[in-house]
Amino acid sequence: MKYMDAIIAFFGKLSKPLLFLYCILLLIAIGFLDYLAKDFSFAAFNLVPIFLATWFIGIWAGIAISFANALSYLILDVVETPVHPYFLVHFWNAIAELVFFLLIAYFLVELKKSLLREHELARRDPLTGAFNGRAFFEFARREINRSRRYKEVFNFAYMDVDDFKSINDHFGHSEGDALLRTVSDTIKGNLRNVDLVTRLGGDEFAVMLPETDHKGAAVVMPRLKSLLDSAMRKNGWSATFSIGVVTYVTAPDSIDTMIKKADALIEKLHFQFAQP
């Protein structure tokens, strides 16, 4: 499994033009070996460049390699048996090969889409659609490493929904679920695509703002809290929000340290900012 991950990581890092060139060269090499082998066919190995092109570049690359594969098969077939009582058989065989390769490319694309959907669902909170704790730890780890490497500043905000339990108790879980979805939608709808919105569990949310300094967070987070308060009033909910925000100019020692620092700043009904 470790070797497979290393191979996938290697091909994933290659530029698309370079990988496409590798696929063409591999296709030529397989065709040459097939020609030299005579009685032994290397045709099954033609699936390798199709897989690489389709999986790591895209469907059009897979289609192009499939056509190149079929053309290669046609040339080899004609060279090996130049005199055939039914010459059109060469073309029929090449077309059959092409259809087979195109089907393989199509199934690879669908398989990749399915795996990506499953991966995305595994990283999402099913109730709110926000990222879950697993995704948060992945993102936070990358952001901390990036901050250490490039000396990039980032902000981390930890948020509690106050009085959530009493709303759940008085109005039922369906109303509490609606409140959490509203909170998540409001936060996601008013931040950048690069920002991370996470429901860590219960009524706790976390927000990470990459490449945002203290001044930026001091503008964004109060505005976000104002929008959340407005959404609560609009729906007749008494919930309020406690938010702790930490600006990291220097990366924290660990994710747990980052969470504890922001959590310690929380005071009901207003913000606490810190800049380690």
N, C-alpha and C positions, 0 to 999 in steps of 0.2 A: 504493500500500500504506500509506503514511504517513497519507493522508486517511482511509482505511478504518479504521485503528487509532484515529484521533482520533474518528471517528463512533461506533465501538463503545465507546470510553472514555466518551464523552458520555452515551450512553443507559444504559451500565452504572452511572453515578453517580446517575442519577435515582431517586427513590423509586418504589416499585412503584405506589402509588395515583396519583401524578402521571403516570407513564408510561402507565398504563391510561387516564387521562383524555385524554392526548394521542392515544392510539389511537382513542378514541371520536370526538374532534374531527376527526381525520384521516379517519375513516370517513364522518362527516357531510359533510365537504368534498368527498370523492371522489363521494359520492352526489349532491350538489348539482351538481357539474361534469358528472356523467353525465346528469343531468336536463336541464341547459342545452344540452349538446352535441347531443342528439337523435340525429344520424346517426353520431356518433363515440362509441365506448364507452370508458369509463375503468375497466371492470370489472377489468382486469388489475392495476390499482393497489391493489385491495382486498387483495392479497397482502402489501402493505407493513405495514398495521397488524396483520395476523395474524402476520407474522414478528416484529415488535417485541414483541408481547404474549407470544408463545410462547417466544421466545429469551431475553428479559430478565426476564420475570415467571414464566412457567410454563405447564404444559399447560392448567390450568383457565382461565387468562386467554385462552389461544389458543382454547379451546372457546367461551368467552363472546363473543369478538370474531367467531368464525365464525358463531354464531347471529345476532349483530347484523348481520353482513354479509348473511346469507341473508334476514333480515327486511327489510333495506334494499332488497335486490334484488326481493323480493316487492312491496313498496310501489311501487317505481319501475315495475315491470312492470304493475301494476294501473293506476297513474296514466297511463302512456303508452298502454296499450291497454285501456281500461275495459270495452269491449264485445268479448268474445271468444266465438266459438261454443262453445268448450269451456273454461269458466271454470276448471275444475280444473287446466288446463294451467299456470296461474300457480303453483299450489302445487307441482305436479310439478317445474317449473323451479327453484323455490326450494329444494326438497328436494335436487335434483341439485347445486345450488350449495353447499348445506350439507355434503353428503357430500364434495364436492371439497375444501372448505376444511378440514374435519375431518381428511381424509387428509393435507393439507399440514401441518397442525399436528402430527399424529402423526409424520410423517417428520422434521420439524424437531426434535422432542424426541429421537428416536432418533439423529439426526445429532449433536446436541449431546452426548448421552451418549457416543457413539462418540469424538468429538473429545476429550472430557474424559478418557476412558479412555486414549487414545493419549498425551495430554499427561502424565497421571499416570505411565504406563509409562516415558515418556522421562525422567522425573525420579527413577526408582527403580533401585537396584542389583538386577539380575536374580537374583543369588545369595542375598542376604540379605533383600531387601525393604526395606532401609533406603534413605533418600534417597541420591542420588549426588552427585558433585561439582558438576554443573550446578545442581541444586536448592539445594545448600549455598551457592553463590555468590549465587544469587537471594535466598535467605533472609537471608544475612549482610549483603548490601548494604542490604536493607530495614531490618534491625535496627540497623545502624550509623546509617543516616539517621534512624530513629525516635529513637535515643538522642541524636543531635545536636539534634533538634528539640524533644523533650520532656524532655531531661535524664534519661532513664531508664537505670537501671543494668542490666547483663546480664553473664552469665558465659559464658565459652568454655572448653571442655575438649578437649584433644588427647590421644588414647590410642593406644598401641602394644600389640600382643599379643606379648609376649616369647616366645621359643622356638618361634614359629609355624613357621619354616622347618624346624626339626628334626622337628617333628611331621609336617609334609608329607613330608619325606624318609623318615621311618621307617614311617609308617602309610599313606602315599598321599594323593593329592589329595582323594579322597572324604571321608576323615576330616578333612582340613583344611577342606573346605567345610562339613562338619557343625559344626565348631568355630566357624567364622565366623558361621553361622546362629544358633548358640546364643548367641554374644556379642551379636548384633544383637537377638535376641528378648528376651534378659535386660534389655538397656538399654531397649528400647522398652516392655517390660512394666512397668517400674518408674519411668517418668517421666510427666510430664503430657502431654496432647495438644498443648499449645502449644510444647513443647520439640522441638528438631530433632535427630534421630539420623542421622548420615551416615557412610557408608563412603567414605572418600576414595580408597581403593585399597589392594590388598594386605591387610595386617593393620592398617591405620590407620583409626581411627574418630574422628569429631568430634561433640561434643555442644554445643548452644547452649541456654542457659537464660535466656529473656527475663524481665525484671522480677524477677531473683533477685540478692540482694546477697551479700556475702562470707560472712556467717553462714549463709545458706541453702545456698550451695554447699558450705560446710564440713560441713554435715549430709548433704546429698544424695549427694555424690560418694564419700565414704568408704563409705557404706552400699551404693552401687552397686558399688564395687570388691569389697566383701565378698560381695555376691551373685554377682558374676562368678567370684570365687575358688571359691566353693561349687559353682557350676555346673561348673567345670573339674574339681574333685575328684570330683564325682558321676559324671562321664563318664570318669574315669581319664586326663585330659590334664594334662600338666605345665606348661601355659602359665600365665604370670603377666601382670600388666598394669602398664605405666608410664603415668602420667597427669599432665599438666600442666594446671592450671586458672588462668585469669586472670579477675579481676573487673574489669569496665570501668565505672567511675563516669563517666569521660569517654570518649567514643567514640574508637576508634583511628583513625589516619590512613588505613589501608587494610586490606583483608582479609588481604593477604600479611603485613602487620605483625602482625596479630592471630594468625595461624597461627605465625609465627616466634617470637613471644613465648611462646606456650604450649608449643611444641616445645622451646624452650630450657630450659624448667622441668623437663622429664621426667627423672626418675632412677629406675632400676629398683627395683621392688618397693615404692615408696611415693610419696606425693603431694608435689607442690610447688605451693604457692599463691602468687599474686602479685596485687597490687592497685595498678595504675599510678596 
